[in-house]
Amino acid sequence: MKRPWAYICATEGTSSKALRGYCRTVFQCGYVPICPRLQDGQFIVLENPDERHAFNEIVRDKLLRCTVLVVCSKHSDATTNAEVGLAKKYSKVLTTLDGVLQAAEKGEVLTG
């Protein structure tokens, strides 16, 4: 089975360790985790306005390629609100990490 892509959505202050844990859980549930803050934040200097703009374009592109957006934070901020808004605009499946786990327990994979 081909794994669907799942965009990892978390608040700005979420630690790399927590993001890696979210990605691991989503992977174990049958998805390819896409987490720009964890992956692209390794080489993009977010304090540089031009690179921050490029990062935002990369985030948008990756989110639009994903089937599912997984909200992993218990709280929201401007970043999570923007990502959820974009996912809604393009009719992506929205769920939480608990939703992914519940679907996996039933042997289901969430797709659009």
GROMACS elastic network, one bead per residue, 0.5 to 0.9 nm:
[ bonds ]
;  ai    aj funct       b0    kb
    2    30     6  0.88950   500
    2    31     6  0.87027   500
    3    27     6  0.88518   500
    3    30     6  0.59333   500
    3    32     6  0.59626   500
    3   109     6  0.87750   500
    4    30     6  0.76005   500
    4    31     6  0.51697   500
    4    32     6  0.60545   500
    4    33     6  0.87436   500
    4    66     6  0.73246   500
    4    67     6  0.62992   500
    4    68     6  0.78037   500
    4   109     6  0.81926   500
    4   110     6  0.82958   500
    4   111     6  0.71256   500
    5    31     6  0.56773   500
    5    33     6  0.60780   500
    5    34     6  0.66518   500
    5    65     6  0.75334   500
    5    67     6  0.56843   500
    5    68     6  0.66498   500
    5    69     6  0.87791   500
    6    26     6  0.75613   500
    6    27     6  0.88558   500
    6    31     6  0.60109   500
    6    32     6  0.58741   500
    6    33     6  0.50194   500
    6    34     6  0.58151   500
    6    35     6  0.85481   500
    6    63     6  0.83923   500
    6    66     6  0.55370   500
    6    67     6  0.61572   500
    6    69     6  0.56623   500
    6    70     6  0.65259   500
    7    32     6  0.84490   500
    7    33     6  0.60731   500
    7    35     6  0.60944   500
    7    36     6  0.84779   500
    7    62     6  0.76134   500
    7    63     6  0.59731   500
    7    65     6  0.88518   500
    7    66     6  0.59985   500
    7    67     6  0.79156   500
    7    68     6  0.61445   500
    7    70     6  0.59244   500
    7    71     6  0.84601   500
    8    19     6  0.79780   500
    8    22     6  0.74633   500
    8    23     6  0.71441   500
    8    26     6  0.85806   500
    8    33     6  0.65346   500
    8    34     6  0.58981   500
    8    35     6  0.50923   500
    8    36     6  0.81130   500
    8    37     6  0.89743   500
    8    63     6  0.89475   500
    8    68     6  0.88126   500
    8    69     6  0.62983   500
    8    70     6  0.52291   500
    8    71     6  0.64754   500
    8    72     6  0.68822   500
    9    35     6  0.74887   500
    9    69     6  0.67104   500
    9    70     6  0.57606   500
    9    72     6  0.58917   500
    9    73     6  0.74075   500
    9    79     6  0.85129   500
    9    80     6  0.61885   500
    9    83     6  0.71996   500
    9    84     6  0.81246   500
   10    13     6  0.82244   500
   10    14     6  0.64448   500
   10    19     6  0.78389   500
   10    70     6  0.85171   500
   10    71     6  0.61037   500
   10    72     6  0.52991   500
   10    74     6  0.85890   500
   10    75     6  0.85267   500
   10    76     6  0.77712   500
   10    77     6  0.87566   500
   10    79     6  0.80197   500
   10    80     6  0.61696   500
   11    14     6  0.56280   500
   11    72     6  0.83013   500
   11    73     6  0.61619   500
   11    74     6  0.87783   500
   11    75     6  0.72399   500
   11    76     6  0.60797   500
   11    77     6  0.59522   500
   11    78     6  0.82273   500
   11    79     6  0.65227   500
   11    80     6  0.58943   500
   12    15     6  0.86649   500
   12    37     6  0.86404   500
   12    77     6  0.73657   500
   12    78     6  0.85264   500
   12    79     6  0.66422   500
   12    80     6  0.79995   500
   14    17     6  0.83552   500
   14    18     6  0.65235   500
   14    19     6  0.68529   500
   14    73     6  0.80677   500
   15    18     6  0.52325   500
   15    19     6  0.62903   500
   15    20     6  0.86695   500
   16    20     6  0.60696   500
   16    21     6  0.85411   500
   16    37     6  0.84643   500
   16    38     6  0.63510   500
   17    20     6  0.51745   500
   17    21     6  0.62953   500
   17    22     6  0.87818   500
   18    22     6  0.62410   500
   18    23     6  0.86355   500
   19    22     6  0.50690   500
   19    23     6  0.61711   500
   19    24     6  0.85672   500
   19    35     6  0.77408   500
   19    37     6  0.84537   500
   19    38     6  0.67288   500
   19    72     6  0.85884   500
   20    23     6  0.50495   500
   20    24     6  0.60974   500
   20    25     6  0.86584   500
   20    35     6  0.88748   500
   20    38     6  0.75448   500
   21    24     6  0.50451   500
   21    25     6  0.62218   500
   21    26     6  0.86263   500
   22    25     6  0.52055   500
   22    26     6  0.61861   500
   22    27     6  0.85482   500
   22    33     6  0.84621   500
   22    72     6  0.69831   500
   22    97     6  0.76422   500
   23    26     6  0.51601   500
   23    27     6  0.60388   500
   23    28     6  0.85679   500
   23    32     6  0.82594   500
   23    33     6  0.53249   500
   23    34     6  0.76936   500
   23    35     6  0.74828   500
   24    27     6  0.50700   500
   24    28     6  0.61455   500
   24    29     6  0.86520   500
   24    33     6  0.78407   500
   25    28     6  0.51010   500
   25    29     6  0.63121   500
   25    30     6  0.89947   500
   25    33     6  0.89621   500
   25    97     6  0.82285   500
   25   100     6  0.88613   500
   25   101     6  0.81156   500
   26    29     6  0.50653   500
   26    30     6  0.66999   500
   26    31     6  0.57775   500
   26    32     6  0.73229   500
   26    33     6  0.61654   500
   26    70     6  0.85772   500
   26    97     6  0.75965   500
   26   100     6  0.71571   500
   26   101     6  0.80458   500
   27    30     6  0.53158   500
   27    32     6  0.56980   500
   27    33     6  0.60489   500
   28    31     6  0.72860   500
   28   104     6  0.88712   500
   29   100     6  0.69963   500
   29   101     6  0.67587   500
   29   103     6  0.83694   500
   29   104     6  0.55388   500
   29   105     6  0.86604   500
   29   107     6  0.89458   500
   29   108     6  0.89316   500
   29   109     6  0.76991   500
   30   104     6  0.78054   500
   30   109     6  0.68681   500
   31   109     6  0.79552   500
   34    38     6  0.87945   500
   34    39     6  0.80740   500
   34    62     6  0.73791   500
   34    63     6  0.81232   500
   34    66     6  0.78641   500
   35    38     6  0.54770   500
   35    39     6  0.60033   500
   35    40     6  0.80261   500
   35    59     6  0.86350   500
   35    62     6  0.87492   500
   36    40     6  0.50038   500
   36    41     6  0.67121   500
   36    55     6  0.81919   500
   36    58     6  0.77379   500
   36    59     6  0.61240   500
   36    62     6  0.78338   500
   37    40     6  0.57890   500
   37    42     6  0.80757   500
   37    55     6  0.89089   500
   37    59     6  0.84710   500
   38    41     6  0.56083   500
   38    42     6  0.68685   500
   39    42     6  0.59417   500
   39    43     6  0.82306   500
   40    43     6  0.58720   500
   40    44     6  0.61167   500
   40    55     6  0.75369   500
   40    58     6  0.85631   500
   41    44     6  0.52646   500
   41    45     6  0.71924   500
   41    46     6  0.73208   500
   41    55     6  0.82749   500
   42    45     6  0.82113   500
   44    47     6  0.88510   500
   44    48     6  0.85445   500
   44    51     6  0.62519   500
   44    52     6  0.76220   500
   44    54     6  0.86368   500
   44    55     6  0.71433   500
   45    48     6  0.56678   500
   45    49     6  0.86908   500
   45    51     6  0.60965   500
   45    52     6  0.70866   500
   45    55     6  0.89389   500
   46    49     6  0.71150   500
   46    50     6  0.85882   500
   46    51     6  0.60621   500
   46    53     6  0.85836   500
   46    55     6  0.75455   500
   47    50     6  0.88520   500
   47    51     6  0.77121   500
   47    52     6  0.67501   500
   48    51     6  0.53118   500
   48    52     6  0.59455   500
   48    53     6  0.86057   500
   49    53     6  0.61537   500
   49    54     6  0.86594   500
   50    53     6  0.51355   500
   50    54     6  0.63441   500
   50    55     6  0.86388   500
   51    55     6  0.60118   500
   51    56     6  0.85720   500
   52    56     6  0.62144   500
   52    57     6  0.87194   500
   53    56     6  0.51218   500
   53    57     6  0.64150   500
   53    58     6  0.87406   500
   54    57     6  0.51139   500
   54    58     6  0.62395   500
   54    59     6  0.86482   500
   55    58     6  0.50004   500
   55    59     6  0.61225   500
   55    60     6  0.86492   500
   56    59     6  0.50233   500
   56    60     6  0.62533   500
   56    61     6  0.86529   500
   57    60     6  0.51357   500
   57    61     6  0.61808   500
   57    62     6  0.86275   500
   58    61     6  0.50819   500
   58    62     6  0.60876   500
   58    63     6  0.84591   500
   59    62     6  0.52400   500
   59    63     6  0.60152   500
   59    64     6  0.85709   500
   59    83     6  0.87184   500
   60    63     6  0.51568   500
   60    64     6  0.61757   500
   60    65     6  0.87270   500
   60    83     6  0.80567   500
   60    86     6  0.80474   500
   61    64     6  0.52859   500
   61    65     6  0.64315   500
   61    66     6  0.89757   500
   62    65     6  0.51440   500
   62    66     6  0.64614   500
   63    66     6  0.52774   500
   63    67     6  0.82967   500
   63    68     6  0.84920   500
   63    69     6  0.75150   500
   63    83     6  0.78134   500
   63    86     6  0.81945   500
   63    87     6  0.72964   500
   63    92     6  0.89839   500
   64    67     6  0.78378   500
   64    86     6  0.82656   500
   64    87     6  0.73837   500
   64    90     6  0.74898   500
   64    92     6  0.81013   500
   66    69     6  0.71761   500
   66    92     6  0.77592   500
   67    92     6  0.59140   500
   67    93     6  0.64181   500
   67   110     6  0.82185   500
   67   111     6  0.58672   500
   67   112     6  0.58574   500
   68    87     6  0.83633   500
   68    92     6  0.57691   500
   68    94     6  0.59840   500
   68    95     6  0.74522   500
   68   110     6  0.71205   500
   68   111     6  0.65536   500
   68   112     6  0.72775   500
   69    83     6  0.84072   500
   69    84     6  0.75644   500
   69    87     6  0.69159   500
   69    92     6  0.68370   500
   69    93     6  0.61691   500
   69    94     6  0.50463   500
   69    95     6  0.63820   500
   69    96     6  0.80740   500
   70    93     6  0.84564   500
   70    94     6  0.62322   500
   70    95     6  0.51103   500
   70    96     6  0.50169   500
   70    97     6  0.59507   500
   70    99     6  0.84004   500
   70   100     6  0.76717   500
   71    74     6  0.81630   500
   71    80     6  0.78407   500
   71    84     6  0.82120   500
   71    94     6  0.75680   500
   71    95     6  0.61911   500
   71    97     6  0.62871   500
   72    75     6  0.88988   500
   72    95     6  0.88775   500
   72    96     6  0.58871   500
   72    97     6  0.53690   500
   72    98     6  0.84290   500
   73    76     6  0.68241   500
   73    80     6  0.86075   500
   73    96     6  0.83050   500
   73    97     6  0.85499   500
   75    80     6  0.88343   500
   76    79     6  0.77592   500
   76    80     6  0.56439   500
   76    81     6  0.65078   500
   77    80     6  0.54336   500
   77    81     6  0.60574   500
   77    82     6  0.85639   500
   78    81     6  0.51037   500
   78    82     6  0.60688   500
   78    83     6  0.86329   500
   79    82     6  0.52311   500
   79    83     6  0.62545   500
   79    84     6  0.86253   500
   80    83     6  0.50962   500
   80    84     6  0.60152   500
   80    85     6  0.83788   500
   81    84     6  0.51923   500
   81    85     6  0.59841   500
   81    86     6  0.85882   500
   82    85     6  0.50243   500
   82    86     6  0.61625   500
   82    87     6  0.86112   500
   83    86     6  0.51507   500
   83    87     6  0.61807   500
   83    88     6  0.86203   500
   84    87     6  0.50385   500
   84    88     6  0.61227   500
   84    89     6  0.85519   500
   84    94     6  0.76479   500
   85    88     6  0.51340   500
   85    89     6  0.61325   500
   85    90     6  0.87743   500
   86    89     6  0.50170   500
   86    90     6  0.63975   500
   86    91     6  0.86117   500
   86    92     6  0.86123   500
   87    90     6  0.53221   500
   87    91     6  0.60516   500
   87    92     6  0.50254   500
   87    93     6  0.75509   500
   87    94     6  0.73132   500
   88    92     6  0.59834   500
   88    93     6  0.79863   500
   88    94     6  0.76714   500
   89    92     6  0.78643   500
   91    94     6  0.86082   500
   91   112     6  0.79463   500
   92   111     6  0.85636   500
   92   112     6  0.63589   500
   93   110     6  0.73974   500
   93   111     6  0.66922   500
   93   112     6  0.57400   500
   95    98     6  0.79226   500
   95    99     6  0.55842   500
   95   100     6  0.69101   500
   95   110     6  0.88453   500
   96   100     6  0.64494   500
   96   101     6  0.86986   500
   97   100     6  0.51432   500
   97   101     6  0.63078   500
   97   102     6  0.86827   500
   98   101     6  0.50031   500
   98   102     6  0.60789   500
   98   103     6  0.85664   500
   99   102     6  0.50984   500
   99   103     6  0.61574   500
   99   104     6  0.85582   500
  100   103     6  0.51917   500
  100   104     6  0.61659   500
  100   105     6  0.86947   500
  100   108     6  0.87821   500
  100   109     6  0.77537   500
  100   110     6  0.74273   500
  101   104     6  0.50490   500
  101   105     6  0.62243   500
  101   106     6  0.88206   500
  102   105     6  0.51139   500
  102   106     6  0.65816   500
  102   107     6  0.88100   500
  102   108     6  0.85245   500
  103   106     6  0.51965   500
  103   107     6  0.63175   500
  103   109     6  0.62705   500
  103   110     6  0.71303   500
  104   108     6  0.52821   500
  104   109     6  0.64752   500
  104   110     6  0.88532   500
  105   108     6  0.74287   500
  106   109     6  0.88807   500
